C-alpha cells in the first residue's frame, strides 16, 4: 500500500477501537484482582499469586494465539476473543469461590494474547513500512490510555458494589470490542489477499521459527532484555520506595507522574522510529531504563525517587510500540501471525522473568543490589541490540525483512 493511501485516522476504528475498549476493561480490573481474591477468602500470599495467573496464562498461550489468528483471520479472532473475554470477566464477577475465580483468571490470559496479536498482525500488513512504527506506537499508546482510564471508571463501581463488580466493566469492554470488530467489514481488506503462487495454505510454528531463527536469536533476545528492564522497574521502584520510607500514597504519586509521561510520548516515539530508524529508540529505551535502575539505590527521598522514576518513564514511553514494531519488521508475509506469536513469547519471557530475577537477587543480597543487577542486564541488552538491530532496520536496509519469505 502506498504511503498516501494509508491513514491512521482512516483505520482508527478497526485498528484501535477493539484495543481501546478491551484495555479499559483490563484497567478497571487490574487494581481489584488481589482484592477480589481476598474477599473470596484468600490469604495475602495467595491473593498475590492471583495477580500473576493471567500473565502466566498469556505467556503459555502466546504461540497458540498466533496460530489461531493465522487460521481464523484478524477480524474473526477478535470477535471470538472479545466474547471469550466477556465470558471470563462475567465468571470472575460472579465467582462464588477461589477455584472458580482462578479458572476465570486463567481463561482471561489467552484473550489478551489474541487481542494483541490480531491488532499487530493487521497493522503489520496494513501500514506501509514508512509509517509502521507510528502505527504500532499508537496501538501501544491507545492500550496505555485505556489502562489509565479504566481504574477511574471502576472506582465508583467498586465503592458501591465491591471489588468483583469492577469485572462488569470488563464484560462490557469485551462485548463492545467484539461488536466493533464484527462491524468492521474492511478489517482484513489489506491482510488476506490471494496467496502467492505455490505458497502453502498455512505455515507451521516450528517451520516459521526455523526459517527465521537468525532474527529470533539476535534481535529477539534483545526484545527479551527490553521486557526484563520494563517489568523490573515496576517491581523494583515500589519496593525501593518502601525501603526508604515512602508511603503507599507517595509511591502511587510517583507512578502516576511516570504514567503521564509515558502516555505523552507514544506518538513522538513512533515518529522518531519511522524518520530516523529503530536503533534511535531501542538504544535510549534500554539505556534510560538501565541507568535509572543503576541510580535508584542512591536515592532516599520522594523527589529523588520520583525523578529517577520519571527518567525511566521517558525511556519506557519512548519504547511504546518498539517490541511490536521490531516484530513487524521481521515478520514474514506467510505465517505472519504465527511468527508474531513466537515474538510475543520472547517478550513475555522477559516480562515474567523480571520478578524472578529481582526476587532471587534480593533474597541473597538486597533490593538495591537487585536493581543494579537488572540495570546492568538492561545495558547489556542495549549493546546487544546496537550490534544486531541495524541489519534489520528498514531505515538502513531500504527493504523490509518481512517483504518476502
C-alpha positions as CSV (number, residue, x, y, z in Angstrom):
1,X,0.0,0.0,0.0
2,X,1.4,3.4,-0.9
3,X,2.0,5.8,1.9
4,X,-0.6,8.3,0.7
5,X,-3.3,5.6,0.7
6,X,-2.8,4.8,4.3
7,X,-4.1,7.0,7.2
8,X,-4.1,6.2,10.9
9,X,-7.3,8.2,11.2
10,X,-9.0,6.1,8.5
11,X,-8.2,2.8,10.2
12,X,-8.7,4.1,13.7
13,X,-11.9,2.2,14.4
14,X,-10.9,-1.2,13.1
15,X,-7.3,-0.9,14.2
16,X,-7.6,0.7,17.6
17,X,-11.2,0.6,18.6
18,X,-11.3,-3.0,20.0
19,X,-8.0,-2.5,21.8
20,X,-9.2,0.7,23.4
21,X,-12.4,-0.9,24.7
22,X,-10.6,-4.1,25.9
23,X,-7.8,-2.2,27.7
24,X,-10.3,0.0,29.6
25,X,-11.8,-3.2,30.9
26,X,-8.4,-4.5,31.9
27,X,-7.5,-1.2,33.5
28,X,-10.7,-1.4,35.6
29,X,-9.9,-4.9,36.9
30,X,-6.2,-4.8,37.5
31,X,-6.4,-3.0,40.8
32,X,-9.0,-5.4,42.2
33,X,-7.7,-8.8,41.2
34,X,-6.0,-9.4,44.5
35,X,-8.7,-7.6,46.5
36,X,-11.4,-9.8,44.9
37,X,-9.3,-12.9,45.9
38,X,-9.1,-11.6,49.4
39,X,-12.9,-11.1,49.5
40,X,-13.3,-14.8,48.5
41,X,-11.1,-15.9,51.4
42,X,-7.5,-15.9,50.1
43,X,-4.6,-15.1,52.3
44,X,-2.4,-12.2,51.3
45,X,0.2,-14.6,49.8
46,X,-2.4,-16.5,47.8
47,X,-4.0,-13.2,46.6
48,X,-0.7,-12.0,45.3
49,X,-0.4,-15.2,43.2
50,X,-3.7,-14.4,41.5
51,X,-2.2,-11.3,40.1
52,X,0.3,-13.4,38.1
53,X,-2.2,-16.1,36.9
54,X,-3.4,-14.1,34.0
55,X,0.1,-13.2,32.9
56,X,1.3,-16.7,33.1
57,X,-1.7,-17.9,31.1
58,X,-0.9,-15.3,28.4
59,X,2.7,-16.5,28.3
60,X,1.6,-20.1,27.7
61,X,-0.9,-19.1,25.1
62,X,1.2,-16.6,23.1
63,X,2.2,-19.1,20.4
64,X,-1.2,-20.9,20.1
65,X,-2.8,-17.4,19.9
66,X,-0.6,-16.6,16.9
67,X,-1.7,-19.9,15.2
68,X,-5.4,-19.1,16.0
69,X,-5.1,-15.6,14.4
70,X,-3.2,-17.1,11.4
71,X,-6.0,-19.6,10.8
72,X,-9.1,-17.6,11.6
73,X,-8.0,-14.1,10.4
74,X,-7.8,-11.0,12.4
75,X,-11.5,-10.0,12.5
76,X,-12.9,-13.3,13.4
77,X,-10.2,-13.9,16.0
78,X,-11.0,-10.5,17.6
79,X,-14.7,-11.3,17.8
80,X,-14.1,-14.7,19.4
81,X,-11.5,-13.1,21.8
82,X,-13.9,-10.3,22.8
83,X,-16.7,-12.8,23.6
84,X,-14.3,-15.0,25.5
85,X,-13.0,-12.1,27.5
86,X,-16.5,-11.0,28.4
87,X,-17.4,-14.6,29.5
88,X,-14.2,-14.9,31.6
89,X,-14.9,-11.5,33.2
90,X,-18.5,-12.5,33.9
91,X,-17.3,-15.7,35.6
92,X,-14.8,-13.6,37.7
93,X,-17.6,-11.2,38.7
94,X,-20.0,-13.9,39.8
95,X,-17.3,-16.4,41.1
96,X,-18.6,-17.9,44.4
97,X,-15.2,-19.4,45.3
98,X,-11.5,-19.0,44.8
99,X,-11.4,-22.1,42.5
100,X,-13.9,-20.6,40.1
101,X,-12.2,-17.2,40.3
102,X,-8.9,-18.9,39.4
103,X,-10.4,-20.5,36.3
104,X,-11.6,-17.1,35.2
105,X,-8.2,-15.6,35.6
106,X,-6.6,-18.4,33.6
107,X,-9.2,-18.0,30.8
108,X,-8.6,-14.3,30.5
109,X,-4.9,-14.8,29.5
110,X,-5.4,-16.2,26.0
111,X,-7.9,-13.5,25.1
112,X,-5.3,-10.8,25.8
113,X,-2.8,-12.6,23.6
114,X,-5.3,-12.8,20.8
115,X,-6.2,-9.2,21.0
116,X,-2.6,-8.0,20.9
117,X,-1.5,-10.4,18.1
118,X,-4.6,-9.7,15.9
119,X,-4.1,-6.0,16.1
120,X,-0.3,-6.3,15.5
121,X,-0.8,-8.6,12.5
122,X,-3.4,-6.3,10.9
123,X,-1.2,-3.2,11.2
124,X,1.8,-5.1,10.0
125,X,0.0,-5.8,6.7
126,X,-2.0,-2.5,6.5
127,X,0.6,0.1,7.4
128,X,3.4,0.9,4.9
129,X,6.9,0.4,6.1
130,X,7.5,4.2,6.4
131,X,4.5,4.5,8.9
132,X,4.8,1.2,10.6
133,X,6.4,2.4,13.8
134,X,3.8,5.2,14.2
135,X,1.0,2.7,13.8
136,X,2.5,0.3,16.4
137,X,3.3,3.0,18.9
138,X,-0.2,4.4,18.5
139,X,-1.6,0.9,19.2
140,X,0.6,0.7,22.3
141,X,-0.4,4.2,23.4
142,X,-4.1,3.5,23.0
143,X,-3.7,0.5,25.2
144,X,-1.9,2.6,27.9
145,X,-4.7,5.2,27.7
146,X,-7.2,2.5,28.3
147,X,-5.3,1.2,31.3
148,X,-5.1,4.8,32.6
149,X,-8.9,5.4,32.2
150,X,-10.1,2.0,33.4
151,X,-9.4,2.5,37.2
152,X,-11.3,5.8,37.2
153,X,-14.4,4.1,35.7
154,X,-14.0,1.2,38.1
155,X,-13.6,3.2,41.3
156,X,-17.3,4.3,41.8
157,X,-18.5,0.8,40.9
158,X,-16.1,-0.8,43.4
159,X,-17.1,1.7,46.0
160,X,-20.8,0.9,45.7
161,X,-20.8,-2.9,44.9
162,X,-17.4,-4.3,46.0
163,X,-14.2,-5.3,44.1
164,X,-15.7,-8.1,42.0
165,X,-18.2,-5.6,40.4
166,X,-15.3,-4.0,38.5
167,X,-15.3,-7.0,36.2
168,X,-18.6,-5.8,34.9
169,X,-16.7,-3.1,33.1
170,X,-14.5,-5.7,31.5
171,X,-17.6,-7.6,30.5
172,X,-18.9,-4.5,28.7
173,X,-15.5,-3.8,27.2
174,X,-15.2,-7.3,25.8
175,X,-18.7,-7.3,24.2
176,X,-18.2,-3.9,22.7
177,X,-14.8,-4.8,21.3
178,X,-16.3,-7.9,19.7
179,X,-19.1,-5.8,18.2
180,X,-16.7,-3.2,16.8
181,X,-14.6,-6.0,15.2
182,X,-17.8,-7.7,13.8
183,X,-19.0,-4.5,12.2
184,X,-15.5,-3.6,10.7
185,X,-16.1,-5.4,7.4
186,X,-12.9,-4.0,5.9
187,X,-10.8,-5.1,8.8
188,X,-8.9,-7.6,6.7
189,X,-9.2,-5.9,3.4
190,X,-5.4,-5.3,3.3
191,X,-4.5,-8.5,5.1
192,X,-5.9,-11.6,3.5
193,X,-5.5,-11.3,-0.2
194,X,-4.9,-14.1,-2.6
195,X,-1.9,-16.3,-1.7
196,X,1.1,-16.2,-3.8
197,X,1.5,-18.8,-6.5
198,X,2.9,-22.0,-5.0
199,X,2.6,-20.8,-1.4
200,X,1.3,-23.3,1.1
201,X,-2.0,-22.6,2.8
202,X,-0.6,-22.3,6.3
203,X,2.8,-22.2,7.9
204,X,3.6,-24.3,11.0
205,X,5.0,-22.5,14.0
206,X,8.1,-24.7,14.1
207,X,8.8,-24.2,10.4
208,X,8.4,-20.4,10.8
209,X,10.7,-20.3,13.8
210,X,13.3,-22.4,12.0
211,X,13.3,-20.3,8.8
212,X,13.6,-17.1,10.8
213,X,15.8,-18.3,13.7
214,X,18.5,-15.8,12.8
215,X,16.4,-12.7,13.8
216,X,14.8,-14.6,16.7
217,X,18.2,-15.4,18.2
218,X,19.6,-11.9,17.7
219,X,17.0,-9.1,17.8
220,X,14.6,-11.4,19.6
221,X,17.0,-11.8,22.5
222,X,17.2,-8.0,22.6
223,X,13.5,-7.8,22.9
224,X,13.7,-10.2,25.8
225,X,16.1,-7.8,27.5
226,X,13.6,-4.9,26.9
227,X,10.8,-6.8,28.5
228,X,13.0,-7.6,31.5
229,X,14.0,-4.0,32.0
230,X,10.5,-2.7,31.7
231,X,8.9,-5.1,34.1
232,X,11.8,-4.9,36.6
233,X,11.1,-1.2,37.3
234,X,7.5,-2.0,38.2
235,X,8.8,-4.4,40.8
236,X,11.9,-2.5,42.0
237,X,10.6,1.0,42.3
238,X,7.7,0.3,44.8
239,X,10.0,-2.0,46.9
240,X,12.8,0.6,47.0
241,X,10.2,3.3,47.8
242,X,9.1,1.3,50.8
243,X,12.7,0.6,51.7
244,X,13.4,4.4,52.0
245,X,10.2,5.0,54.0
246,X,7.8,6.4,51.3
247,X,4.1,5.8,52.0
248,X,1.8,3.9,49.6
249,X,0.2,7.2,48.6
250,X,3.6,8.7,47.7
251,X,4.5,5.7,45.7
252,X,1.2,6.0,43.8
253,X,2.0,9.6,43.1
254,X,5.4,8.6,41.6
255,X,3.7,6.0,39.4
256,X,1.0,8.5,38.3
257,X,3.6,11.1,37.2
258,X,5.6,8.4,35.4
259,X,2.4,7.1,33.7
260,X,1.5,10.6,32.4
261,X,5.0,10.9,30.9
262,X,4.6,7.6,29.1
263,X,1.2,8.5,27.6
264,X,2.6,11.7,26.2
265,X,5.5,10.1,24.4
266,X,3.9,7.3,22.4
267,X,3.4,9.1,19.1
268,X,6.7,11.0,19.1
269,X,8.4,7.7,19.7
270,X,6.8,6.1,16.6
271,X,7.6,9.2,14.6
272,X,11.3,9.0,15.6
273,X,11.5,5.4,14.7
274,X,10.0,6.0,11.3
275,X,12.1,9.0,10.5
276,X,15.5,8.1,12.0
277,X,15.4,4.3,12.4
278,X,14.6,1.7,15.1
279,X,18.0,2.0,16.8
280,X,17.3,5.6,17.7
281,X,14.6,4.4,20.0
282,X,15.7,0.9,21.0
283,X,19.0,2.1,22.4
284,X,17.6,5.0,24.5
285,X,14.9,2.7,25.9
286,X,17.5,0.2,27.3
287,X,20.0,2.9,28.3
288,X,17.5,5.1,30.2
289,X,15.9,2.1,32.0
290,X,19.3,0.6,32.7
291,X,20.8,3.8,34.1
292,X,17.6,4.5,36.1
293,X,17.9,1.1,37.8
294,X,21.6,1.6,38.5
295,X,20.9,5.1,40.1
296,X,17.8,4.2,42.0
297,X,19.7,2.7,45.0
298,X,21.4,6.1,45.5
299,X,18.0,7.8,46.2
300,X,16.4,8.3,49.6
301,X,13.7,10.9,49.2
302,X,10.4,11.3,47.4
303,X,11.9,13.9,45.0
304,X,14.8,11.7,44.1
305,X,12.8,8.5,43.7
306,X,10.3,10.4,41.6
307,X,13.0,12.0,39.4
308,X,14.6,8.6,38.7
309,X,11.1,7.0,38.0
310,X,10.3,9.8,35.5
311,X,13.7,9.3,33.7
312,X,12.8,5.6,33.4
313,X,9.3,6.6,32.2
314,X,10.8,8.6,29.4
315,X,12.7,5.5,28.3
316,X,9.6,3.3,28.6
317,X,7.4,5.9,26.9
318,X,9.9,6.2,24.0
319,X,9.7,2.4,23.8
320,X,5.9,2.4,23.2
321,X,5.4,0.0,20.4
322,X,9.1,-0.8,19.9
323,X,8.6,-4.6,20.5
324,X,5.7,-4.7,18.1
325,X,7.5,-2.6,15.5
326,X,10.6,-4.8,15.6
327,X,8.4,-7.9,15.3
328,X,6.5,-6.4,12.4
329,X,9.8,-5.5,10.6
330,X,11.0,-9.1,11.0
331,X,7.6,-10.9,10.3
332,X,7.3,-12.9,7.1
333,X,4.3,-12.4,4.8
334,X,3.5,-16.1,5.0
335,X,2.9,-17.3,8.6
336,X,3.0,-13.7,9.9
337,X,0.7,-14.2,13.0
338,X,2.5,-17.5,13.9
339,X,5.8,-15.6,13.8
340,X,4.4,-12.8,15.9
341,X,3.2,-15.3,18.5
342,X,6.8,-16.5,18.9
343,X,8.0,-12.9,19.1
344,X,5.4,-12.2,21.8
345,X,6.6,-15.2,23.7
346,X,10.1,-13.8,23.9
347,X,8.8,-10.5,25.2
348,X,6.7,-12.2,27.8
349,X,9.6,-14.4,29.0
350,X,11.5,-11.2,29.7
351,X,8.4,-9.6,31.3
352,X,7.7,-12.6,33.6
353,X,11.4,-13.2,34.3
354,X,11.7,-9.7,35.9
355,X,10.1,-10.7,39.2
356,X,12.1,-13.9,39.3
357,X,15.4,-12.1,38.8
358,X,14.6,-9.3,41.2
359,X,13.3,-11.8,43.8
360,X,16.3,-14.1,43.5
361,X,18.9,-11.4,43.8
362,X,17.0,-9.6,46.6
363,X,16.8,-12.9,48.6
364,X,20.6,-13.4,48.7
365,X,21.6,-9.7,48.7
366,X,19.2,-6.7,48.8
367,X,16.7,-4.9,46.7
368,X,19.3,-2.3,45.9
369,X,21.6,-5.0,44.5
370,X,18.7,-6.4,42.5
371,X,18.1,-3.0,41.0
372,X,21.8,-2.7,40.0
373,X,21.8,-6.3,38.6
374,X,18.8,-5.7,36.4
375,X,20.2,-2.3,35.3
376,X,23.4,-4.0,34.1
377,X,21.3,-6.6,32.2
378,X,19.4,-3.8,30.5
379,X,22.5,-2.0,29.4
380,X,23.9,-5.3,28.1
381,X,20.7,-5.7,26.2
382,X,21.1,-2.3,24.7
383,X,24.6,-3.2,23.5
384,X,23.3,-6.4,22.0
385,X,20.6,-4.5,20.0
386,X,23.2,-2.0,18.9
387,X,25.2,-4.9,17.4
388,X,22.4,-6.8,15.7
389,X,19.4,-4.4,15.1
390,X,20.9,-2.3,12.3
391,X,20.8,-5.2,9.9
392,X,17.0,-5.5,10.3
393,X,16.3,-1.7,10.5
394,X,14.2,-0.7,7.4
395,X,15.8,2.8,7.5
396,X,19.2,1.2,7.0
397,X,18.3,-1.6,4.7
398,X,15.8,0.1,2.4
399,X,13.8,-3.1,2.1
400,X,11.6,-4.8,4.7
401,X,12.7,-8.1,6.1
402,X,9.1,-9.3,6.1
403,X,8.6,-8.4,2.5
404,X,9.0,-12.0,1.4
405,X,9.7,-15.4,2.8
